[in-house]
């Protein structure tokens, strides 16, 4: 069930076809479909049912009805768990390789170790990376506070893995691998819920499982993979909240003599959704996202607007005369309270280690600012820790907007969607017989960890993005709008900082939404359930070929994702664009 719009607007008193405004008639040629009064039960529009596998499938497989029913009942969790198991095996396999400190692990792995032991980051010696590897992490932690430019949540997450498994490559990559694996499970379940299809949900998760950028970021202790997890989890909470709120609204609507739920303007305009615990959960997760990297702020704002618009849509379907006024009066306040103050509180709480550190100059960086350089002024009534933290954040903001130092692997966000300039995290040229290089290679090998998405997946996702925008603009499909919101929130803000030093791997935050977009497109290629057998066979064949090509592409680039030594000619054959070198 892929192309049926499950929550279009219900408008009272729609004009007949020949009386519609001319702009609607002109847009019909581009696929615009004006909203119609929904026949039958409004409940099915507020809470659409899940798609059931065709009985013919079980007949072809030769399964008895009892077993078929049991499989269908357990598939909602069984399918996502199988996809997650595959993703986990790939991500945890040989996780400690390369046994090096690669790319920005030189910052976050050590910062994480200091945070979980001292509560603030410290300055390490220049040869600290070598000492960490030589001593297996058994070295003294410096005491001199370091100036860092990212909040602490993501580093605490990385540090948790180090506490359990040790201060070594496996330890500092464990939590990102775990969160990367769990994000696949979340995406499977989210996709299943928004598409009302277990198959499409599992497909979205499987696509992310074989995306190279998501895979590499899951095996590297950088902050962006942690941010991606919190964003996906928050999105999932909002989707669950949407379903439950609409179910409560449907239950409050009147039922006619035939037992069908009918729209009611008074109920739709005045209904209160209650405390909505899943929306509060989203606020908590968005606070953790903001506490990992500051670009979580844009996602927080976008998701809040999206949640309110979902409430407007629910009231429209239920027959509200003034859905925007009703949402503004009854929904906007609780949405704000459940997200913004909660996120700010979580963000401040994440700095607790820094706040509790000494103020005599031996604590966190700038911790004693209010008592020294910050004396006087108009804000002395605020606690010293808050004024010192505000000063710290202001200095960090100036750093971020002024960061323009050139870097070999920096890229413009215009090129991200087509993988214009990936980032090499690690590169070595082992001689034959060394570090996995075949002894008969005849020349040096290449051993690289390249942060690049699976090319065929991303290039297909470009088309899927256009399809999603079309579905949202002309078919009023809320699912397409939600996917577009997730991509826009993680992608568009970077266009405001094109002169800043930025990198392709920041795009991992919206990779889950690209996979949802591609799954939605593949569902449309397969065709709706009421299509002819010929249409479904052709569509399924085309979709199957596309998915297999993406899987093959991931396998082909596997050596570049895992740092596996390959002959230099094999490495060159994978450099499809000159900008990848």
C-alpha positions as CSV (number, residue, x, y, z in Angstrom):
1,X,0.0,0.0,0.0
2,X,2.1,2.8,-1.3
3,X,0.4,5.4,-3.3
4,X,-3.0,5.8,-1.5
5,X,-3.0,9.2,0.3
6,X,-3.9,8.2,3.8
7,X,-4.8,11.7,5.2
8,X,-5.9,14.2,2.7
9,X,-8.0,17.2,3.7
10,X,-11.8,16.9,4.2
11,X,-13.4,20.1,3.0
12,X,-17.0,20.9,3.5
13,X,-19.1,22.3,0.7
14,X,-16.6,21.5,-2.1
15,X,-17.5,23.2,-5.4
16,X,-18.5,20.9,-8.2
17,X,-15.9,20.0,-10.8
18,X,-17.1,22.5,-13.4
19,X,-17.2,25.3,-10.8
20,X,-13.7,24.9,-9.3
21,X,-11.3,27.9,-9.6
22,X,-9.4,27.9,-12.9
23,X,-6.1,27.5,-11.1
24,X,-7.2,24.1,-9.9
25,X,-8.2,23.1,-13.4
26,X,-4.8,24.2,-14.7
27,X,-2.9,22.3,-12.0
28,X,-4.7,19.1,-12.8
29,X,-2.5,18.5,-15.8
30,X,0.5,18.3,-13.4
31,X,-1.2,15.7,-11.1
32,X,-3.0,18.0,-8.7
33,X,-6.0,16.3,-7.2
34,X,-8.5,18.6,-5.3
35,X,-9.6,17.2,-2.0
36,X,-13.0,15.5,-2.1
37,X,-15.5,14.6,0.6
38,X,-14.4,11.2,1.8
39,X,-17.0,8.5,1.4
40,X,-17.8,6.2,4.3
41,X,-16.0,6.2,7.6
42,X,-13.8,9.2,8.6
43,X,-11.9,6.9,11.0
44,X,-10.2,5.2,8.0
45,X,-8.9,8.6,7.0
46,X,-7.7,9.6,10.4
47,X,-6.2,6.2,11.3
48,X,-5.7,4.2,8.0
49,X,-5.4,0.5,8.3
50,X,-2.2,-1.4,7.7
51,X,-1.8,-3.2,4.3
52,X,-2.3,-7.0,4.5
53,X,-0.4,-9.4,2.3
54,X,-2.4,-10.8,-0.5
55,X,-3.8,-14.3,0.1
56,X,-2.3,-15.3,-3.3
57,X,1.2,-14.8,-1.8
58,X,0.5,-17.5,0.8
59,X,-1.0,-19.8,-1.8
60,X,2.0,-19.5,-4.0
61,X,4.3,-20.3,-1.1
62,X,2.1,-23.2,-0.1
63,X,1.6,-22.0,3.5
64,X,-1.5,-23.2,5.4
65,X,-3.8,-20.3,6.6
66,X,-2.9,-20.7,10.2
67,X,0.9,-20.3,9.6
68,X,0.3,-17.5,7.1
69,X,-1.8,-15.6,9.8
70,X,1.0,-16.1,12.4
71,X,3.7,-14.8,10.0
72,X,1.6,-11.8,9.1
73,X,1.0,-11.1,12.8
74,X,4.7,-11.2,13.7
75,X,6.0,-9.6,10.6
76,X,5.6,-6.1,12.0
77,X,8.5,-6.8,14.4
78,X,10.1,-9.9,12.8
79,X,10.9,-8.1,9.5
80,X,12.5,-5.0,11.1
81,X,14.5,-7.2,13.5
82,X,15.9,-9.3,10.7
83,X,17.0,-6.2,8.8
84,X,18.5,-4.8,12.0
85,X,20.4,-8.0,12.6
86,X,21.9,-7.8,9.1
87,X,22.8,-4.1,9.7
88,X,24.4,-4.9,13.1
89,X,26.5,-7.8,11.8
90,X,27.9,-5.5,9.1
91,X,28.6,-2.6,11.5
92,X,30.2,-4.6,14.3
93,X,32.3,-6.9,12.1
94,X,35.9,-6.1,12.7
95,X,34.9,-2.8,14.2
96,X,38.3,-2.1,15.7
97,X,39.9,-1.9,12.2
98,X,41.6,0.3,11.3
99,X,43.4,0.1,14.7
100,X,44.2,3.8,14.4
101,X,42.8,7.1,15.4
102,X,41.2,8.2,12.2
103,X,40.1,11.6,11.1
104,X,38.2,13.6,13.8
105,X,38.4,10.7,16.2
106,X,41.5,12.5,17.4
107,X,39.2,15.0,19.0
108,X,36.0,13.1,20.1
109,X,37.5,9.9,21.4
110,X,39.8,11.7,23.8
111,X,37.3,14.4,24.7
112,X,34.8,11.6,25.5
113,X,37.3,9.9,27.8
114,X,38.0,13.1,29.6
115,X,34.4,14.0,30.0
116,X,33.3,10.7,31.6
117,X,36.3,11.0,34.0
118,X,36.6,14.7,34.7
119,X,33.3,16.3,33.5
120,X,35.0,18.6,31.0
121,X,37.4,18.3,28.0
122,X,41.2,18.7,28.5
123,X,44.2,19.5,26.4
124,X,46.1,16.3,25.3
125,X,49.8,16.1,24.3
126,X,50.6,16.1,20.6
127,X,51.7,12.4,20.8
128,X,48.6,11.3,22.8
129,X,47.2,9.3,19.9
130,X,50.2,7.1,19.7
131,X,50.3,6.7,23.5
132,X,46.7,5.7,23.6
133,X,47.3,2.9,21.1
134,X,50.6,1.8,22.6
135,X,49.3,1.7,26.2
136,X,45.8,0.5,25.3
137,X,44.4,3.6,26.9
138,X,46.2,3.3,30.2
139,X,47.6,6.8,30.5
140,X,47.1,9.7,32.7
141,X,44.4,12.2,31.8
142,X,45.7,15.8,31.7
143,X,44.1,18.5,33.9
144,X,44.4,21.6,31.7
145,X,40.9,22.5,30.4
146,X,40.4,22.6,26.6
147,X,38.4,25.0,24.5
148,X,35.9,22.8,22.5
149,X,33.2,23.9,20.1
150,X,30.5,21.2,20.4
151,X,28.1,20.4,23.3
152,X,28.9,17.3,25.4
153,X,26.0,14.9,24.8
154,X,27.6,13.1,21.8
155,X,30.9,12.8,23.6
156,X,29.2,11.3,26.7
157,X,27.6,8.7,24.4
158,X,31.0,7.8,22.9
159,X,32.5,7.8,26.4
160,X,30.0,5.3,27.6
161,X,31.4,2.7,25.1
162,X,34.9,3.6,26.3
163,X,34.0,3.0,29.9
164,X,32.6,-0.5,29.1
165,X,35.0,-1.7,26.4
166,X,38.1,0.4,27.0
167,X,39.9,3.4,25.6
168,X,40.7,1.8,22.2
169,X,39.3,1.9,18.7
170,X,36.6,-0.7,19.4
171,X,35.6,1.1,22.6
172,X,35.2,4.5,21.2
173,X,33.4,3.2,18.1
174,X,31.0,0.9,20.0
175,X,28.3,3.3,20.8
176,X,28.2,4.9,17.3
177,X,27.9,1.3,15.9
178,X,25.1,0.5,18.3
179,X,23.2,3.7,17.6
180,X,23.7,3.2,13.8
181,X,22.3,-0.3,14.1
182,X,19.3,0.8,16.3
183,X,18.6,3.6,13.8
184,X,17.9,1.0,11.2
185,X,15.4,-0.7,13.5
186,X,13.7,2.7,14.1
187,X,13.5,3.5,10.4
188,X,11.9,0.1,9.6
189,X,9.2,0.8,12.2
190,X,8.8,4.4,11.2
191,X,8.5,3.5,7.6
192,X,6.0,0.8,8.4
193,X,3.9,3.2,10.4
194,X,3.8,6.1,7.8
195,X,3.4,3.9,4.7
196,X,1.1,1.4,6.5
197,X,3.2,-1.3,4.9
198,X,5.7,-3.7,6.6
199,X,7.4,-4.3,3.3
200,X,8.1,-0.6,2.6
201,X,9.2,0.0,6.2
202,X,11.7,-2.9,6.0
203,X,12.8,-1.7,2.6
204,X,13.6,1.8,3.9
205,X,15.6,0.3,6.8
206,X,17.4,-2.1,4.4
207,X,18.3,0.8,2.1
208,X,19.9,2.6,5.1
209,X,21.7,-0.5,6.2
210,X,23.5,-0.6,2.8
211,X,24.2,3.1,2.6
212,X,27.9,3.7,2.6
213,X,27.8,7.1,4.5
214,X,25.6,5.7,7.2
215,X,27.7,2.6,7.4
216,X,31.0,4.5,7.7
217,X,29.6,7.0,10.3
218,X,28.3,4.0,12.3
219,X,31.9,2.7,12.5
220,X,33.6,6.0,13.4
221,X,33.4,7.9,16.7
222,X,32.1,11.2,15.3
223,X,29.2,13.2,16.6
224,X,27.1,13.3,13.5
225,X,26.0,9.7,13.7
226,X,24.9,10.2,17.3
227,X,22.9,13.3,16.1
228,X,21.3,11.3,13.4
229,X,20.0,8.7,15.9
230,X,18.4,11.3,18.1
231,X,16.8,13.0,15.1
232,X,15.3,9.7,13.8
233,X,14.1,8.8,17.3
234,X,12.4,12.2,17.8
235,X,10.8,11.9,14.4
236,X,9.5,8.4,15.3
237,X,8.0,9.8,18.6
238,X,6.2,12.5,16.6
239,X,4.8,9.9,14.1
240,X,3.5,7.7,17.0
241,X,2.0,10.8,18.6
242,X,0.3,11.7,15.4
243,X,-1.4,8.3,15.1
244,X,-2.5,8.2,18.7
245,X,-3.8,11.8,18.7
246,X,-5.8,11.1,15.5
247,X,-7.2,7.9,17.1
248,X,-8.4,9.8,20.1
249,X,-10.0,12.4,17.8
250,X,-11.7,9.7,15.8
251,X,-13.1,8.2,19.0
252,X,-14.6,11.6,19.9
253,X,-16.5,12.0,16.7
254,X,-20.2,11.0,16.4
255,X,-21.3,7.7,14.8
256,X,-24.2,7.5,12.4
257,X,-27.0,5.0,12.3
258,X,-24.9,2.7,10.0
259,X,-22.1,2.7,12.6
260,X,-19.8,5.0,10.5
261,X,-17.8,7.7,12.1
262,X,-18.8,11.1,10.7
263,X,-17.1,14.5,10.7
264,X,-18.3,17.0,13.2
265,X,-17.3,20.7,13.1
266,X,-17.9,21.4,16.8
267,X,-15.8,18.4,18.0
268,X,-13.0,19.1,15.5
269,X,-12.7,22.7,16.4
270,X,-12.7,22.3,20.2
271,X,-11.1,18.8,20.8
272,X,-8.1,18.7,23.1
273,X,-5.6,16.0,22.6
274,X,-4.3,15.9,26.2
275,X,-0.8,15.7,27.5
276,X,0.6,13.7,24.6
277,X,3.6,11.8,26.2
278,X,5.1,10.9,22.9
279,X,5.4,14.5,22.0
280,X,7.2,15.1,25.3
281,X,9.5,12.2,24.4
282,X,10.3,14.0,21.1
283,X,11.2,17.1,23.0
284,X,13.6,15.1,25.2
285,X,15.3,13.5,22.2
286,X,15.5,16.9,20.3
287,X,17.2,18.3,23.4
288,X,19.7,15.5,23.2
289,X,20.2,16.2,19.5
290,X,20.8,19.9,20.3
291,X,23.2,18.8,23.0
292,X,25.2,16.8,20.4
293,X,25.6,19.5,17.7
294,X,24.0,22.9,17.3
295,X,22.4,22.2,14.0
296,X,19.9,20.2,16.0
297,X,18.2,23.6,16.7
298,X,17.0,23.8,13.1
299,X,15.6,20.3,13.3
300,X,13.8,21.2,16.5
301,X,12.2,24.2,14.9
302,X,11.2,22.3,11.7
303,X,9.7,19.4,13.6
304,X,7.7,21.7,15.9
305,X,6.1,23.4,12.8
306,X,5.5,20.0,11.2
307,X,3.8,18.7,14.4
308,X,1.4,21.6,14.5
309,X,0.5,21.3,10.8
310,X,-0.3,17.6,11.5
311,X,-2.8,18.7,14.1
312,X,-4.3,21.2,11.6
313,X,-4.6,18.3,9.1
314,X,-6.3,16.1,11.7
315,X,-8.9,18.8,12.5
316,X,-9.6,19.4,8.8
317,X,-10.3,15.7,8.2
318,X,-12.6,15.7,11.3
319,X,-14.6,18.5,9.7
320,X,-13.3,21.6,11.5
321,X,-14.6,25.0,10.3
322,X,-11.5,26.8,11.5
323,X,-8.7,24.1,11.8
324,X,-5.9,26.7,12.1
325,X,-7.6,28.6,14.8
326,X,-8.4,25.4,16.6
327,X,-4.8,24.2,16.4
328,X,-3.5,27.6,17.5
329,X,-5.8,27.6,20.5
330,X,-5.5,24.0,21.6
331,X,-2.3,22.5,20.2
332,X,0.4,25.1,19.7
333,X,0.9,25.8,23.4
334,X,1.4,22.1,24.4
335,X,3.6,21.6,21.4
336,X,5.8,24.4,22.5
337,X,5.9,23.3,26.1
338,X,6.7,19.7,25.2
339,X,9.5,20.6,22.9
340,X,11.3,23.9,23.3
341,X,11.5,24.2,27.2
342,X,12.2,20.5,27.5
343,X,15.0,20.7,24.9
344,X,16.5,23.7,26.6
345,X,16.4,21.9,30.0
346,X,18.0,18.8,28.5
347,X,20.7,20.9,26.9
348,X,21.6,22.7,30.1
349,X,21.6,19.4,32.0
350,X,24.1,18.0,29.6
351,X,26.6,20.6,30.8
352,X,26.3,19.4,34.4
353,X,29.8,18.1,34.5
354,X,31.2,21.5,33.4
355,X,28.8,23.3,35.8
356,X,29.9,21.3,38.8
357,X,33.6,21.6,37.9
358,X,35.8,23.9,40.1
359,X,35.6,27.7,39.6
360,X,39.2,28.4,40.8
361,X,40.6,28.0,37.3
362,X,41.1,24.2,37.5
363,X,37.7,23.4,36.1
364,X,36.1,23.5,32.7
365,X,37.2,26.1,30.1
366,X,35.6,29.5,30.9
367,X,34.0,28.1,34.0
368,X,35.4,30.9,36.1
369,X,34.7,33.7,33.6
370,X,31.9,35.2,35.6
371,X,34.1,35.5,38.7
372,X,37.0,37.1,36.8
373,X,36.6,38.8,33.4
374,X,32.8,38.8,33.6
375,X,32.5,40.8,36.8
376,X,30.0,43.7,36.7
377,X,27.4,44.4,34.1
378,X,23.6,44.2,34.0
379,X,23.3,40.4,34.4
380,X,25.0,39.9,37.7
381,X,21.7,38.7,39.2
382,X,22.0,35.5,37.2
383,X,24.0,32.6,38.6
384,X,27.7,32.7,37.8
385,X,27.6,29.3,36.1
386,X,24.9,30.5,33.7
387,X,26.7,33.7,32.8
388,X,29.9,31.8,32.3
389,X,28.1,29.2,30.1
390,X,26.5,32.0,28.1
391,X,29.8,33.6,27.5
392,X,31.3,30.2,26.4
393,X,28.4,29.6,24.0
394,X,28.8,33.1,22.5
395,X,32.5,32.5,21.9
396,X,31.6,29.2,20.3
397,X,29.0,30.8,18.0
398,X,31.6,33.3,16.8
399,X,34.0,30.5,16.1
400,X,31.4,28.6,14.0
401,X,30.3,31.4,11.9
402,X,33.8,32.5,11.3
403,X,35.3,29.1,10.5
404,X,36.7,29.4,7.0
405,X,40.1,27.7,7.2
406,X,40.5,25.7,3.9
407,X,40.5,21.9,4.1
408,X,41.3,19.3,1.5
409,X,38.0,17.6,1.9
410,X,35.6,20.5,2.4
411,X,32.7,20.7,0.0
412,X,29.8,23.0,-0.9
413,X,26.3,21.7,0.1
414,X,25.1,22.0,-3.5
415,X,27.4,18.9,-4.2
416,X,26.3,16.8,-1.3
417,X,23.2,15.3,-2.8
418,X,25.2,13.9,-5.7
419,X,28.2,12.9,-3.6
420,X,30.5,15.5,-5.2
421,X,33.3,15.5,-2.6
422,X,33.5,12.7,-0.1
423,X,35.8,12.8,2.9
424,X,38.8,10.3,3.3
425,X,39.0,9.4,7.0
426,X,42.0,7.1,6.6
427,X,44.4,6.1,3.9
428,X,47.5,3.9,3.7
429,X,49.5,2.3,0.9
430,X,50.7,-1.0,2.3
431,X,53.3,-3.0,0.5
432,X,52.5,-6.5,-0.9
433,X,52.1,-9.0,2.0
434,X,51.6,-6.2,4.6
435,X,48.2,-5.2,6.3
436,X,46.1,-7.4,4.0
437,X,47.7,-6.4,0.7
438,X,48.0,-9.6,-1.4
439,X,51.6,-10.8,-1.6
440,X,51.2,-11.2,-5.4
441,X,49.8,-7.7,-5.9
442,X,53.0,-6.7,-7.7
443,X,52.7,-3.1,-6.4
444,X,51.5,-1.2,-3.3
445,X,47.8,-1.5,-2.3
446,X,45.4,1.2,-1.3
447,X,43.7,1.0,2.1
448,X,41.1,3.7,2.7
449,X,38.0,4.6,4.8
450,X,36.0,6.9,2.5
451,X,32.9,8.6,3.9
452,X,30.7,8.4,0.8
453,X,27.2,7.3,0.4
454,X,26.3,4.3,-1.8
455,X,26.4,6.1,-5.2
456,X,23.4,4.4,-6.9
457,X,21.3,4.8,-3.8
458,X,22.0,8.6,-3.6
459,X,21.5,9.2,-7.3
460,X,18.2,7.3,-7.2
461,X,17.3,9.3,-4.1
462,X,17.7,12.5,-6.1
463,X,14.8,11.3,-8.3
464,X,12.9,10.1,-5.3
465,X,13.2,13.6,-3.7
466,X,11.6,15.1,-6.8
467,X,8.8,12.5,-6.6
468,X,8.3,13.3,-2.9
469,X,8.1,17.0,-3.5
470,X,5.6,16.4,-6.3
471,X,3.5,14.2,-4.0
472,X,3.5,16.8,-1.3
473,X,2.7,19.8,-3.6
474,X,0.1,18.3,-5.8
475,X,-1.3,15.3,-4.0
476,X,-1.3,16.8,-0.5
477,X,0.4,13.6,0.8
478,X,1.4,14.2,4.4
479,X,4.0,11.3,4.2
480,X,5.8,13.1,1.5
481,X,5.6,16.4,3.4
482,X,7.1,14.7,6.5
483,X,10.0,13.2,4.5
484,X,10.6,16.5,2.8
485,X,10.7,18.2,6.2
486,X,13.3,15.8,7.5
487,X,15.5,16.4,4.5
488,X,15.1,20.1,4.5
489,X,15.8,20.5,8.3
490,X,19.0,18.6,8.0
491,X,20.2,20.0,4.6
492,X,18.9,23.5,3.8
493,X,20.5,25.3,6.8
494,X,23.9,24.6,5.5
495,X,23.2,26.7,2.4
496,X,23.4,29.7,4.7
497,X,27.0,28.9,5.5
498,X,28.5,28.1,2.1
499,X,31.6,30.1,2.9
500,X,32.2,28.1,6.0
501,X,34.4,25.0,6.1
502,X,31.8,22.2,5.9
503,X,31.9,18.5,4.9
504,X,29.7,15.9,3.1
505,X,29.5,13.7,6.2
506,X,27.2,16.3,7.8
507,X,24.5,14.9,5.4
508,X,24.2,11.7,7.4
509,X,21.6,13.5,9.5
510,X,19.1,13.3,6.6
511,X,20.1,10.0,5.2
512,X,17.2,8.2,6.9
513,X,14.7,10.6,5.1
514,X,16.4,10.0,1.8
515,X,15.9,6.2,2.3
516,X,12.2,6.9,3.2
517,X,11.9,8.9,0.0
518,X,13.4,6.2,-2.1
519,X,11.2,3.5,-0.5
520,X,8.2,5.6,-1.3
521,X,9.2,5.9,-4.9
522,X,9.9,2.2,-5.1
523,X,6.4,1.6,-3.7
524,X,5.0,3.8,-6.5
525,X,7.0,1.8,-9.1
526,X,5.5,-1.5,-7.8
527,X,2.1,0.0,-8.0
528,X,-1.0,0.1,-5.8
529,X,-2.7,-3.2,-4.7
530,X,-5.6,-2.7,-7.1
531,X,-3.3,-2.6,-10.2
532,X,-3.5,-5.4,-12.8
533,X,-1.2,-8.4,-12.5
534,X,0.8,-7.2,-15.5
535,X,1.3,-3.8,-14.0
536,X,2.5,-5.3,-10.6
537,X,4.8,-7.8,-12.2
538,X,6.5,-5.1,-14.3
539,X,6.7,-2.7,-11.4
540,X,8.0,-5.3,-9.0
541,X,10.6,-6.4,-11.5
542,X,11.9,-2.8,-12.1
543,X,11.9,-2.2,-8.3
544,X,13.8,-5.4,-7.7
545,X,16.4,-4.6,-10.2
546,X,17.0,-1.2,-8.6
547,X,17.3,-2.6,-5.1
548,X,19.7,-5.3,-6.3
549,X,21.8,-2.8,-8.1
550,X,22.0,-0.7,-4.9
551,X,23.0,-3.7,-2.9
552,X,25.7,-4.7,-5.5
553,X,27.0,-1.1,-5.4
554,X,27.4,-1.3,-1.6
555,X,29.3,-4.6,-1.9
556,X,31.5,-3.2,-4.7
557,X,32.5,-0.2,-2.5
558,X,32.8,-2.3,0.7
559,X,36.6,-2.1,0.7
560,X,36.5,1.7,0.7
561,X,34.0,1.6,3.6
562,X,36.0,-0.8,5.8
563,X,39.7,0.1,5.1
564,X,40.3,-3.2,3.3
565,X,43.5,-3.3,1.4
566,X,43.0,-3.7,-2.4
567,X,45.3,-3.4,-5.4
568,X,45.8,0.2,-6.4
569,X,44.2,-0.5,-9.8
570,X,41.0,-1.8,-8.1
571,X,41.0,1.3,-5.9
572,X,41.3,3.5,-9.0
573,X,38.4,1.7,-10.7
574,X,36.2,2.8,-7.8
575,X,37.1,6.4,-8.1
576,X,34.1,7.1,-10.5
577,X,34.6,10.9,-10.2
578,X,37.8,12.8,-10.2
579,X,36.6,14.7,-7.1
580,X,36.6,11.5,-5.1
581,X,40.4,11.3,-5.0
